[in-house]
Amino acid sequence: MADPRPNNLFGIGFVLLVCLTMTISALLIRTIGRDLGSFEVVFIRCSFSLFYILLLNARSGSKLFISPRPGLLLVRSFILSIIVLGNFYAIVHLPLVQVTALQFTKPLFLVVLAALFLSEKIRLPRTLATFGGFLGALVILRPDMGINPVQVIAITAALSMAVIAVITKKMTRDHSTATLVFYGNLFIVLVCLGPTIAYWQTPSLFQLLLIAGLGLSAYAGQTFMVQAYRYGDATVVTPFEYVRLIFMAMAGFLVFAEIPDYGTIAGAVIISASTLFIALREAGKKRRLKKI
């Protein structure tokens, strides 16, 4: 499948839709996760997502299930399971703004991954910005007060998001969006099947409706994210991801009366400034290369 013509406005639009759907998902996760186990909710949610995918892509036929690189698809699906389960658990047990701020360390991990595995030269300004961003993460984590396992899970999910961003960008060249989303959800369903059976709690009809809504918002979010990478230059659309921090802060305050502490606010500002600097610097560098 050939890449569509680049359109950064489309990419930005899809990123904003991701911000909205992820905020809705977080509210549903927090509400449902108070009463049901994480594995069970994720299992039911991804099952609903599979249903939506099959229903909305019925005309695709066997093309939906075909992958020219099944090994890489399996790796991507495994990493996606870490992201979904890790973020679900963190959202239930941490303030929404704090989880979101830690998720924004993803671009910092992308810089490190590029240096380690792509032999990309990282110059001093970007090195300092990356260092500053991780310093912001430490301000939020506050290791001097002890290690919070839930925060470690959130950071692990952020690292996994960086890895899957690189893989997804490559796979959109020869995979449809529906195929990537289908196999990602299928893998998560299989991972969660055992724990779900072992610790099953029968959900109420209202809880099932909430999980169905979560499945729909999750499916939409995954689809929008893939489309954002497909249409937009990552360095251009990335700054607009910070709208999610605003959405999450408003949702946490209005729905759960959460007020971020000074450490979380300071760390979020440092991380946002560092990653935004990296994104804008990369965008400028690409524009200069095109003029040569």
C-alpha angles and dihedrals in degrees: 000000000000121000114257119240110285113260115173093187089060090046092052091047092053092048090054089051088051089054091053097045093045090053091051090047091051092053091050093045093052091048096047097036093064091071108023133052119263096238093050095049093045090048093052092041094053090044088057089047090053089051091051091048094050092045096048094043100041091122092059091073116182092349088080091065100042120103125176089203108038094164094057089042089056091050091049092049091050092051090047090056090056090050096048097044094041095049092044092055093044094049091053094050106031133056110272095238091051093051091048093049091052090049088058090068085081094096089050090055088048090060091050093047091050091053095046103040107019097042089233114167111239111203126210100267093052091043091054092046091051091048090049092050093053088047087057089052089053090052088058096041094045096196090189087073092053134275115291108209091207091057089050088053090051092051091048089053090051091052089049090051089056092051094047091048090062093045094046093052089056096043096051086071092072106011130073119235091243092054093052093047093044097053092041091057093041091055092050091050090054092047093051097042097088098046090043092056092044095051102026119163116183107240122221121245090257091052090049090053090051091049090048088053089048090052091051094048091046092050091048092047094051091047093048091048093052090047091050090056091043097054106024136060105248093224091055100045097039096082090061091062087078090074084078090066089058092046092049094048091052093045094047092050098043098042105028102019090238116167113190115233121236093259092056093046093048093046092047091052092049093047093046093049093047096048093042090053090051092049095048092045091052092048090052092049092052092050091052091050091052090055092055 
